[in-house]
Amino acid sequence: MVPLLAVLGSVLFIVLEISGTSSGAYWMSFGTGTDPNALLGGPRLIRSDEWLVQQSWIISQSRQGFPSVNETFPGGMDATVLMELPNTDWSTLFRPHMWGYLLLGLQHGSAWQWWIPALGLVSGAYLLLVVLMPRRPLTAALVATAVWLSPIFQWWYGPNSLWPTAWALLALAGTIWMLRDDRLWPRIVWAVVIGWLAVTAAIGLYVPFQAPPVLIFVFCFVGLVLNERPWRKGRLRRAVTRLAPLLIAGAAAIGVVVTWALTRSSVLTAVQSTVYPGARSDPTGQLLNQDPTLLGIAGAPWGQTFSTVGAPTALGPNPSESATAILLAVFVVPGLIYLVVRAVRRGSRVDFLDIAAIAVLLVVLAFLLVPGWDPVARLLLLDKVPVARLRVAFAALLPLYFALVVRRVDEMPSRRLAIVGGSRGSPSRSSRWCCGGSWRP
């Protein structure tokens, strides 16, 4: 029901041509009086990458018939690589947020571009949450909405900032489902969707928002595979069989991305040859140098969220760079560690998803706080992520940590009695789902 409501809401806003674009900034320069197209709030001038740069190029693309090479500049510009522009190149099949411009025109297309990535992010977070705690769909919906409303996403709002986290959360949900479902067709459907959106996230080409969610997925994927106890007889083969569609889809996605990159090698080489973003490489342990009071990363609590432009403060140089995320993972990780240790001491087997979630959070915190391991950080591409933008990792970890803690609390004997259908001697349904039991979706 919740995903259906999200889809219907997105469709309604697209039909009504309603979006959150800050292109109303032009009215401030060329109009008089109240902007007739502003329904709520006002434009945020600091989001000039969206309203000034990208929207201008999109209009240029429309005027030229959505070419692969935009001829505005002498010699042309490849519109299939930079700035997420609508075009008729084959790669647009993997940019669902651009389809609205080609099918519906500029006004509807702008709303389409705004809401489709949002729908992906909310859906990915919601599906992960209900897979891990199936008895709480309403809570899952509220937490998924909180992920989307995180300041780090709202201030950096765009396809290349939302899709990587949306993909990581969806891929985790799909991996859990595929490991539990005996049926082949749901696993194929999950694999196709995950593989297709992997290309969408990859060709967005914004590493600061790509690297942290991918790192989270890789750690948790390993944890989920280890939960299958592959060292036991027959378990490795079973896990590989269950995940075979996903592995094939992953290989296909890599093939598509490599093909896309090779056919645009000159453009990508030029990008890599720049000072920024190409040559940028931030050292480890920079958080205390840039934010010695930790006010910026904490948001204190909202950063400059309510500012239009803002001036440099202890929170950051502008609202976008000051935007943080709910640091739930940081605050609850001691409790999660306690619950994991408590469960193991009481005879429960180790849950490697918990271990992986804790490990990846420690890696993120180590990059922020601990200097001296730059070679490893470069291998993980974390050096390409400015400190302020690494906060996206905490937004991606929000639904995962919420579900893991709730799951652990539900497994406590005192909580089992409060769950309908549960009993002191029998784990709840959510416990069987997460801990390798036989319950099927």
PAVORO-595968 format. One line per 10 residues: number of its first residue (from 1); their letters; for each residue x, y, z of C-alpha. Coordinates in steps of 0.1 Angstrom, whole numbers, plus 5000, padded with zeros to 4 digits. Layout:
N
NUM) a) X Y Z  ...
END
This chain:
441
1) mvpllavlgs) 5000 5000 5000  5027 5025 5009  5047 5021 4976  5014 5025 4957  5007 5058 4976  5042 5070 4968  5037 5062 4931  5003 5079 4930  5017 5110 4948  5045 5112 4923
11) vlfivleisg) 5022 5108 4893  4999 5135 4907  5027 5160 4911  5041 5152 4876  5006 5157 4860  5002 5190 4879  5038 5200 4869  5048 5206 4905  5084 5202 4915  5109 5217 4940
21) tssgaywmsf) 5132 5234 4914  5148 5267 4924  5144 5280 4888  5121 5306 4903  5153 5325 4910  5149 5339 4875  5117 5356 4886  5137 5375 4912  5158 5391 4884  5133 5394 4855
31) gtgtdpnall) 5098 5395 4872  5080 5419 4895  5058 5412 4925  5050 5377 4937  5061 5348 4915  5028 5333 4902  5043 5299 4898  5056 5296 4934  5032 5274 4955  5052 5271 4987
41) ggprlirsde) 5085 5286 4999  5109 5302 4975  5140 5295 4954  5173 5287 4970  5200 5307 4952  5228 5285 4964  5214 5256 4943  5227 5274 4912  5240 5241 4898  5204 5231 4894
51) wlvqqswiis) 5185 5262 4883  5213 5281 4865  5235 5254 4850  5215 5222 4845  5181 5238 4837  5198 5261 4812  5214 5232 4795  5182 5212 4795  5164 5241 4777  5192 5242 4752
61) qsrqgfpsvn) 5189 5205 4746  5151 5209 4740  5157 5237 4715  5182 5215 4696  5160 5184 4696  5178 5165 4725  5210 5157 4706  5239 5136 4719  5262 5165 4712  5250 5200 4722
71) etfpggmdat) 5263 5226 4697  5260 5256 4720  5298 5258 4725  5321 5257 4695  5331 5221 4688  5301 5208 4708  5297 5193 4742  5289 5156 4749  5254 5157 4765  5255 5120 4774
81) vlmelpntdw) 5282 5124 4801  5280 5157 4819  5252 5172 4841  5224 5146 4836  5209 5160 4804  5181 5145 4783  5192 5132 4749  5184 5105 4724  5215 5084 4730  5210 5047 4740
91) stlfrphmwg) 5223 5054 4775  5191 5074 4782  5175 5039 4786  5194 5039 4820  5183 5074 4830  5147 5070 4839  5146 5105 4854  5152 5120 4819  5124 5102 4801  5098 5128 4810
101) ylllglqhgs) 5116 5155 4789  5115 5132 4758  5079 5120 4763  5061 5149 4780  5080 5181 4773  5098 5206 4795  5072 5214 4822  5061 5178 4829  5097 5167 4823  5110 5189 4851
111) awqwwipalg) 5085 5175 4875  5093 5140 4863  5131 5146 4869  5123 5158 4904  5101 5130 4916  5113 5098 4900  5147 5097 4919  5127 5106 4951  5104 5077 4944  5135 5054 4940
121) lvsgaylllv) 5150 5066 4972  5119 5062 4993  5111 5029 4977  5146 5015 4984  5146 5026 5020  5110 5013 5026  5117 4979 5010  5149 4974 5030  5130 4983 5062  5100 4960 5056
131) vlmprrplta) 5123 4932 5046  5142 4935 5079  5111 4943 5101  5080 4930 5082  5056 4937 5110  5061 4975 5109  5051 4988 5075  5039 5022 5088  5071 5027 5108  5091 5017 5077
141) alvatavwls) 5072 5044 5057  5079 5071 5082  5116 5062 5084  5119 5060 5046  5104 5095 5044  5129 5107 5069  5157 5094 5047  5144 5114 5018  5139 5145 5039  5175 5144 5052
151) pifqwwygpn) 5191 5178 5046  5220 5163 5028  5196 5151 5001  5173 5182 5001  5202 5206 4996  5221 5185 4971  5188 5173 4955  5193 5158 4921  5195 5124 4903  5232 5119 4908
161) slwptawall) 5228 5125 4946  5197 5104 4952  5202 5074 4929  5234 5059 4945  5218 5056 4979  5185 5045 4964  5203 5017 4946  5223 5006 4976  5192 5003 4998  5173 4985 4971
171) alagtiwmlr) 5201 4962 4963  5204 4952 5000  5167 4945 5002  5169 4925 4970  5198 4905 4982  5180 4895 5014  5149 4886 4995  5168 4865 4970  5186 4846 4997  5153 4836 5013
181) ddrlwprivw) 5130 4830 4983  5130 4796 4966  5111 4809 4936  5132 4818 4905  5110 4845 4889  5111 4869 4919  5149 4866 4920  5151 4874 4883  5129 4905 4887  5150 4917 4916
191) avvigwlavt) 5182 4911 4897  5170 4930 4866  5158 4960 4886  5190 4961 4907  5213 4957 4876  5195 4983 4856  5196 5009 4884  5232 5001 4891  5239 5015 4856  5217 5045 4864
201) aaiglyvpfq) 5237 5052 4896  5271 5047 4880  5267 5069 4849  5256 5098 4872  5294 5103 4876  5294 5120 4910  5318 5100 4931  5312 5119 4964  5276 5105 4965  5285 5072 4949
211) appvlifvfc) 5314 5059 4969  5298 5058 5004  5266 5039 4995  5285 5015 4973  5309 5008 5002  5279 5002 5025  5264 4977 5001  5296 4958 4996  5302 4954 5033  5266 4943 5040
221) fvglvlnerp) 5265 4921 5009  5295 4902 5023  5278 4900 5057  5246 4886 5042  5266 4859 5023  5284 4850 5055  5251 4846 5072  5245 4817 5049  5274 4799 5065  5291 4791 5032
231) wrkgrlrrav) 5318 4770 5050  5292 4744 5058  5285 4715 5033  5263 4725 5005  5257 4761 5018  5280 4778 4994  5264 4762 4964  5230 4771 4977  5240 4808 4982  5255 4810 4948
241) trlaplliag) 5224 4795 4932  5201 4819 4950  5223 4849 4940  5231 4837 4905  5206 4861 4888  5220 4890 4908  5256 4880 4899  5247 4878 4862  5229 4912 4864  5259 4927 4881
251) aaaigvvvtw) 5282 4914 4854  5258 4928 4827  5257 4962 4845  5295 4963 4846  5296 4955 4809  5271 4983 4801  5290 5008 4821  5324 4998 4806  5308 5001 4771  5294 5035 4779
261) altrssvlta) 5328 5046 4793  5348 5033 4763  5326 5050 4738  5331 5083 4757  5368 5078 4766  5379 5112 4754  5354 5131 4775  5361 5110 4806  5399 5115 4801  5393 5152 4799
271) vqstvypgar) 5373 5152 4831  5400 5131 4849  5426 5156 4838  5410 5185 4857  5421 5197 4891  5386 5191 4903  5371 5166 4903  5398 5146 4884  5429 5152 4906  5412 5157 4939
281) sdptgqllnq) 5423 5134 4966  5415 5143 5002  5436 5128 5030  5422 5108 5059  5414 5123 5093  5404 5158 5081  5372 5162 5100  5387 5177 5131  5408 5201 5110  5378 5214 5091
291) dptllgiaga) 5352 5210 5119  5371 5210 5152  5339 5214 5173  5320 5188 5153  5291 5214 5150  5291 5210 5112  5287 5173 5110  5262 5173 5138  5241 5200 5121  5235 5218 5153
301) pwgqtfstvg) 5209 5205 5145  5199 5218 5111  5230 5235 5098  5220 5265 5076  5189 5246 5064  5167 5277 5066  5191 5300 5049  5187 5311 5013  5224 5316 5006  5241 5320 5040
311) aptalgpnps) 5276 5331 5050  5305 5310 5062  5299 5299 5098  5312 5271 5121  5286 5249 5104  5300 5253 5069  5305 5278 5041  5269 5276 5027  5236 5257 5033  5246 5229 5009
321) esataillav) 5280 5223 5025  5264 5226 5060  5236 5201 5052  5239 5170 5074  5220 5138 5080  5203 5122 5110  5233 5106 5128  5212 5077 5141  5239 5051 5133  5265 5070 5154
331) fvvpgliylv) 5243 5073 5184  5229 5038 5184  5260 5018 5174  5271 5013 5211  5236 4999 5218  5237 4976 5187  5271 4963 5198  5257 4956 5232  5227 4938 5218  5249 4917 5194
341) vravrrgsrv) 5272 4907 5223  5243 4900 5245  5226 4877 5219  5258 4858 5213  5264 4853 5250  5229 4839 5253  5236 4813 5226  5224 4830 5194  5246 4827 5164  5266 4856 5151
351) dfldiaaiav) 5246 4877 5126  5272 4890 5101  5248 4917 5088  5251 4934 5122  5289 4929 5121  5291 4944 5086  5270 4974 5095  5291 4981 5125  5323 4976 5104  5314 5000 5076
361) llvvlafllv) 5304 5027 5101  5337 5023 5118  5355 5027 5084  5335 5059 5077  5343 5073 5111  5380 5063 5107  5382 5082 5074  5368 5113 5091  5388 5111 5123  5420 5089 5119
371) pgwdpvarll) 5448 5101 5097  5476 5080 5081  5459 5053 5060  5455 5072 5027  5465 5043 5004  5436 5022 5016  5412 5051 5015  5422 5057 4979  5414 5021 4970  5379 5026 4985
381) lldkvpvarl) 5375 5059 4966  5369 5077 4999  5396 5102 4991  5373 5116 4963  5346 5124 4989  5349 5158 5006  5343 5156 5044  5310 5175 5042  5296 5152 5016  5306 5120 5033
391) rvafaallpl) 5276 5127 5055  5256 5110 5029  5269 5077 5044  5249 5085 5076  5217 5091 5056  5222 5057 5038  5229 5040 5072  5198 5055 5088  5172 5028 5077  5197 5000 5080
401) yfalvvrrvd) 5206 5008 5116  5170 5016 5126  5159 4981 5113  5188 4963 5129  5183 4978 5163  5145 4972 5162  5151 4936 5151  5175 4930 5180  5151 4945 5205  5122 4924 5192
411) empsrrlaiv) 5143 4893 5197  5146 4900 5234  5124 4877 5255  5105 4905 5271  5096 4919 5237  5085 4885 5222  5056 4883 5246  5043 4917 5233  5043 4906 5196  5011 4892 5184
421) ggsrgspsrs) 5016 4855 5176  5050 4854 5194  5059 4834 5225  5087 4831 5250  5100 4799 5234  5096 4808 5198  5112 4837 5178  5090 4862 5162  5083 4862 5125  5107 4890 5119
431) srwccggswr) 5134 4872 5138  5130 4841 5116  5131 4862 5085  5164 4879 5094  5183 4851 5111  5182 4824 5084  5149 4807 5092  5125 4792 5067  5099 4819 5065  5094 4830 5029
441) p) 5082 4864 5015
END
